[in-house]
Amino acid sequence: MTTARKYRFPLVLAFVSVAGIVLCAMPLVWSDSQETEQATPQPAIPEVSLVENPRNVLGVRGGDCKKCHPAEVAAWMRSSHFRSADTRLLLFKDNTAKYAAALDVKAEDLMGNSICADCHGTKSAGQDGLVNVVSGVSCESCHGAGGGDHGWLNRHQSYHESMPIPRSQETAAHRATRLEKCDQAGMVRSTNIYRMARQCFECHLIGNETLVANGHKLASTFDFVAWSEGEVRHNFFMDRTRNADAPSLWSSTTGSNAANRRRVKFVIGSLVQLEVALRRRAVSKNPAVMPQLGGLAAAVSGKLAQINAVAGTDETREVGALVTGMLGLLFVPQPTDEKTYTDAAEKVAKAARQFEAKHDGSKLAGLDALIQVTPPFYSQQYREKYRLD
């Protein structure tokens, strides 16, 4: 947990300032081509709750993730995600103590079923029913709880209905059924970019207004592409000795490449950031938080303007027009806010899913210059420990 300065300037000035910063800080890159593409439509993925269910969380050890994914687990153990519970929850001092006091959370409860542990740890319910943190931000924090009678953990590695066979011998029909069952069980797979982004932004865009009003950042400098391709990258499935630029099984299965995937992630990450910001704004009551959410929406609006300038699609243009039309009111509370911004968020979510179904990134090369502005992210602790600088 880190501290951020509160917005103290008038609402109108906040809007003008943020919008100005967005337009100045993000260089416009123009292109004569605004190609759109039509990829093979993908089957609809059922909507499931993105809230972790501690009763179905096995944990890295309980799920024995290392058995099949040793390189991935090793990469995770080097990351800030792995250390998050120790650095943010276990040591009850500085900002941790400040925010816990604001939320009326006791030191001894931080590593239990606390709101802080929702994002800074992985919570699991033991046989006694008590919920405790079993690790830092781990596999199931991002990919969904894998246990339970109908969990995805065993399903995702079962390549035959009744006997163990290698993945290479799995039939296409069985694979399709297996993946559908995994989706139904709540697994967030690398193929499902929209759901991956939602998982990330559920924590990287804070929803607790008391926490934000007491100095916690509403949103870090989180960029979906840069952060997912930095220190948390763990693409070793096809080759345990190489951390590929894109999920290696996905690349092998689709025949696509990291550049195409990065473009899709850039657009979907932008849309999901806006969606979650609008959902937060729909229920916002705190005058210290509301302008911050408005500023964030304004920033995404600027980003969408750039996307539409170089590689616009029907989906991004639709959302761009939607958010532009409500920028002025985002900073001013209205009686209909909850319905207004919830409805808007649903439209953005629909557009993001449609974009993912229609576009594979191969005709969105105009986005590359925008994407390259933000390099892969590595935390300062990671850089110092592994001497990246």
Order of alpha helices (4+ residues) and beta strands (2+ residues): alpha-alpha-alpha-alpha-alpha-alpha-alpha-beta-beta-alpha-alpha-alpha-alpha-alpha-alpha-alpha-alpha-alpha-alpha-alpha-alpha
